């Protein structure tokens, strides 16, 4: 898998929807780049229904937790959006099985 982050945004302003597709490796550091793109997309129209598709990315557990927190609170982190504009974001993530390290521990 390529570790370089690749982000594509598809927006339908008529239907108030946006799809942010991320591929590559998402870490606790690179997740900030996703937040910035989401913030920019969210600012295009009030009430935008935003979906963040990371199904084809490798997302570190901590970064995935950060994305789910933004989804649950419907706000981006204050360092990214100091005004705390409402952000309806749904995270589309792959279903995770055990990570290789955990599999090795279970097998031992």
C-alpha positions in Angstrom: 0.0 0.0 0.0 1.2 3.5 -0.8 1.7 5.6 2.3 1.2 8.8 0.4 -2.3 10.3 1.2 -4.5 10.8 -1.8 -7.8 12.7 -1.3 -10.6 13.2 -3.8 -13.7 15.3 -3.0 -17.1 14.9 -4.8 -19.7 17.5 -4.1 -23.4 17.7 -5.1 -24.6 21.1 -3.9 -28.1 20.5 -5.2 -28.6 17.5 -3.0 -26.4 18.9 -0.2 -24.0 15.9 -0.2 -20.2 15.6 -0.3 -18.0 12.5 -0.5 -14.4 12.8 0.6 -12.4 9.7 -0.5 -9.1 9.1 1.1 -6.5 6.5 0.1 -3.1 5.8 1.4 -2.0 5.7 5.1 -3.8 7.8 7.6 -1.9 8.4 10.8 -2.6 10.7 13.8 -0.5 13.3 12.0 -2.0 13.0 8.4 -5.6 12.9 9.8 -5.2 16.7 10.1 -5.0 17.0 6.3 -8.3 15.2 6.1 -9.8 17.5 8.6 -8.8 20.5 6.6 -10.3 19.1 3.4 -13.5 18.2 5.3 -13.7 21.7 6.8 -13.3 23.3 3.4 -16.0 21.1 1.9 -18.3 21.7 4.9 -18.0 25.5 4.4 -19.4 25.3 0.8 -23.0 25.0 2.0 -24.9 24.9 5.3 -26.4 21.5 6.2 -24.0 19.6 3.9 -24.2 15.8 4.5 -20.6 14.8 4.4 -19.3 11.2 4.0 -15.7 10.4 4.6 -14.7 7.2 2.8 -11.6 5.6 4.1 -12.5 2.0 3.0 -9.5 1.9 0.7 -7.0 3.5 3.1 -4.9 2.0 5.9 -6.1 3.9 9.0 -4.2 3.7 12.3 -6.4 2.8 15.2 -5.9 6.1 17.0 -6.6 8.1 13.8 -9.8 6.1 13.2 -10.8 6.8 16.8 -10.2 10.6 16.1 -12.4 10.4 13.0 -15.2 8.7 14.8 -15.0 11.3 17.6 -15.5 14.0 15.0 -18.5 12.1 13.6 -20.0 11.5 17.1 -19.6 15.2 18.2 -20.5 16.6 14.7 -17.6 19.0 15.1 -14.0 19.1 13.8 -11.2 19.5 16.4 -11.0 23.1 17.7 -7.4 23.5 16.3 -8.8 22.9 12.8 -12.1 24.8 13.2 -11.9 27.3 16.0 -15.5 28.5 15.2 -16.8 24.9 15.7 -19.2 25.0 12.8 -21.6 22.1 12.8 -20.2 19.3 10.6 -22.4 16.3 9.9 -19.7 13.7 9.0 -20.1 10.0 8.5 -17.0 7.8 8.5 -17.1 4.9 6.1 -14.4 2.6 7.3 -13.6 -1.0 6.5 -14.6 -3.6 9.0 -11.4 -4.5 10.9 -10.3 -8.0 11.8 -7.5 -8.5 14.2 -4.3 -6.7 13.3 -1.2 -8.9 12.5 0.4 -8.2 15.9 -2.8 -9.3 17.7 -3.1 -12.4 15.5 0.4 -13.4 16.4 -0.3 -13.0 20.1 -3.5 -15.1 19.8 -1.6 -17.8 17.9 1.2 -18.0 20.5 
